[in-house]
Amino acid sequence: MEWEKREEWERELIAFLVAPLMVPLAAILFLGALPIGIIGVFIFSGAIMGAYTSMLLIGVPLYLLVRKLNATAFVVAPISGAVIGASTMWLLCFAVGFPALQAAAEFGGFTGAAVGAVFWAIARPDLPPQGRGAQQAQ
């Protein structure tokens, strides 16, 4: 029992650490390449900081709520991620005066959905508490 709880906790930790990396990856793919110099550093570090901040402030509490409500179907993760990503990007760009709010929200929605899907694929909150190993043994 103790081992299974540890395995679940480790999957969730790995998911929280890996999933937000989809945002800088998507930024690089969206731009075709990361610009060289200070602009590239700004874009990459901003994407990382924004992704992990959103995950910590919104994603973690939402994940705990979803687990408590037992609403752990796959579709919940990308939809939640898309809403979080789109609203976060829109608010951030609005606050700094970026004119292309719709494009920013679309990019945030796309990357948020990717973060949610990757998180779900790693953490697998839909599995019973005994974890993935018990599922494979059946």
N, C-alpha and C positions, 0 to 999 in steps of 0.2 A: 504494500500500500504506500509506504513512504517513498519508494523508488518511483512509483507511477506519478505521484504528485510532483516529485522533482523533475521528471521527464516533461510533464505538462508545463511547469514553470520555466524550464529551459527553452522549450519551443516558443513560449510567449516572449521571453526575453530576446531570443534570436530574431523573432518576427518584428519586435519593436526596434531592434537595431538595424535590420536589413531593409525592411519595407520602405522607409523614408528615402533610401538611396535611389529609388525610382525617380524622384524629382530632379536631382542633378543629371541623372542619366537621360531623362526625357528632355531636359534643357539642352544637353549636348546634341542629341538626335534632332531636336527641333531646329537648332541653329545650323546644323550640318557639321559643325566642328566648334569647339570652344575657342572663342577669340583669344588671341595671344595678348598678354600684357595685363594691365590693371582692369580692363573691362572684363576679361575672362575670369580673373580672380574674383571680381565683384559678383558676377553672375553665378559662378560656381559656389562661392561661400554664401551668398544670399539664398540660393536654392537649398543648400544644406541646412542653414540656420532656420529658414522658414519651414522646411519639412519637419525637422525635429521639434521645433517649437509647437507647430500645429499638432503633431503626434502627441506630445507631452500634455499640452493644455486642453486639447479637444478629443484626440483619439483615445487616450488612456481612459478618461472618465466615460466616454461613450462605449468603449469596449467592456468596461466593468458593468455598465447598465445593460448592455445587450446580453452579456453572460447571465446576469441576474434574471432577466426576463426570458431567458432561454430562446432568444431570437437569433440563432447562430447559423442560419442558412447562408450559403455562399453569396446570394444576391444582396444581402444586407451590407456586406463589406464594401464592394465597389460602389454601390449607390451612396452609402454614407461617406466614403472617401471622396466621391465626386462632389457631393454637396459641401463638404468641409473645404476641399481644395478650391472650388469655384468661389465660394464666399470669402475665403481667406485672401485669395489673389485679388478679387474685386475690391475688397476693403483696403488692402495694402496699396494697390495701385491708385485708388481713389484718394487715399491719405497723402500720397506723394505727388499727386497731380498728373499721373500717367494718363494720356488721353485715350488709349485703346482699351477701355474697360471691358468690352465684350470679348476681345481677343484674350485678355488676361484671364477672364473668368473661364473661357473655354479651355485654355491651357491648364489652369488650375483644376478644372473638373476632370480633364483627361488624366493628369498626373495623380490626382487624388483617387480616381478609380483604380489606377495601376497600383498605388500604395495599398489600397484596401484589398485588392485581389491577391497581391503578394503576401500581405500580412495573413490573410485567411489561409492561403495555401501552406504557409509555414506553421502557424499556430494551430490550425484545425480546431477551432472552438466547437465544431459540430460533433466531435467525437465524445464518447462518454468519458467520465473522469479517469478511467483506467488508462487512457491514452491510446496512441497509435499502435503500440506493440501488441496489445490485446486484440485489436481489430485484425492485424495481420495473422495472428495465430489461429483464428477461426477458419 
